[in-house]
């Protein structure tokens, strides 16, 4: 073999070695990239799980803030009739029935928008509000049962004339649907922070005294055709919130409360 041929052979071998080295390096880079991608995905998943769990359990160990804006005027009475709470002055010319679930975000929207206006009408003697606490979303807390526990606790506050303040505080600090609600100890503490000193309040909350009555009333409410409504998705039936006048559901679109007070929304 001539010198030129040997030179070409050495060059070919060198080029092959370089190619092999480059190939190995490329494979190493691919492996590193895959490992990095897996680590990143794992970090994102773990971070997401931690964030979801943190969000879901955001009520744990917290106190429900008592409201400072709720003030019932002189002569306003909170009265319990079965599991319906009437709030108003005797002889008020207008009455509405309000059906709501303490876990329902749309109920919170209604309370945020119209709660102060309703309470102003109550204080002025124009309106009586009959509150019906329903348990439509009772299975939608984790653990289930917050809708029922909160409804029972709100009823327990009536005898101390603290229902409205308790009701408003629960909507103000509403838990996230699908997450942890407030437990009985937290509900009791809210009552104490609002000034309830009667030991029967604690006993009623812990025992779930009104639970069976609340559930029976909800079954009747859910099956009442006068309370059924049409929804944007085409469904028809009972939903929350529902406002009723003379036993029949009315639309809560627009300034429905002014219509009720003026006699045009009945």
ABEGO torsion letter per residue (X at the ends): XBAAAAAAAAAAAAAAAAAAAAAAAAAAAAAAAAAAAAAAAAAAAAAAAAAAAAAAAAABGBBBBBBAABBBBBGBBBBBBEABBBBEBBGBABBBBBBBBAABAAAAAAAAAAAAAAAAAAAAGABBBBBBBBAAAAAABOBBGAAAAAAAAAAAAAAAGAAAAAAAAAAAABBBBGBBBBBAAAAAAAAAAAGBABAAAAAAAAAGAAAAAAAAAAAAAAABAAABBBBAAGBBEBBOBBBBBGGBBBBABEBAAAAAAAGAAX
